[in-house]
């Protein structure tokens, strides 16, 4: 069966492009970073595995605390851990 003719062909390059409007002032501000991280978030922050974070905690190299059975790490403790590592490796 033949399709009915839809009219003349149109060159899409000649059609006007719609304008994209970005209103920065309307976007909500991002939430502030959490002062307390999970093991997964700490691992992502340090770009290591969760197992590495668990090992650091077990060795006492990285401070943590528990809420019931949940392990949490303060962001400031992670930053202190990184700063200490930088001090010990810098000549």
Helices and strands as residue ranges (DSSP letters): G 12-14, G 24-26, E 36-37, H 39-46, H 50-59, E 65-67, E 70-74, H 75-89
